[in-house]
Amino acid sequence: MYTSAKSNPKSQKDFRRHLRNNLTPAEITLWGYLKNGQVGGYKFRRQHGLGQYVMDFYCPELKLCVELDGEVHDSEQAFNHDEERTAFLQENGISVLRFENYIVREDIQAIINAILLFAEERK
């Protein structure tokens, strides 16, 4: 059952801009691979909002959210928030791939491969 959450609500505009201008090192690295359709020709957006949540990276064509998690996500409170966000996104027809920041540093190709595999399975 899909809900009808608003995409990029105006109330978040300044917050999304702040996030885009202050990417983490892992987000900067991954964005270098995702921008301009470099992964399978799919276009991704940075810090795209849906409802009350902001996704790290979003591909509208695939309805795919890619999230990078650093140490801040290790707390129980953050884990619960991430679970709520994932459930909300799934209710809106968006799949979520979640990766730890260290994977960006150690094996970014694994992330690229996971996205391409998701895209292939989606077709």
Secondary structure, 3 states (H helix, E strand, C coil): CCCCCCECCHHHHHHHHHHHHCCCHHHHHHHHHHHHHCECCECCEEEEEECCEEEEEEECCCCEEEEEECHHHHCHHHHHHHHHHHHHHHHCCCEEEEEEHHHHHHHHHHHHHHHHHHHHHHC
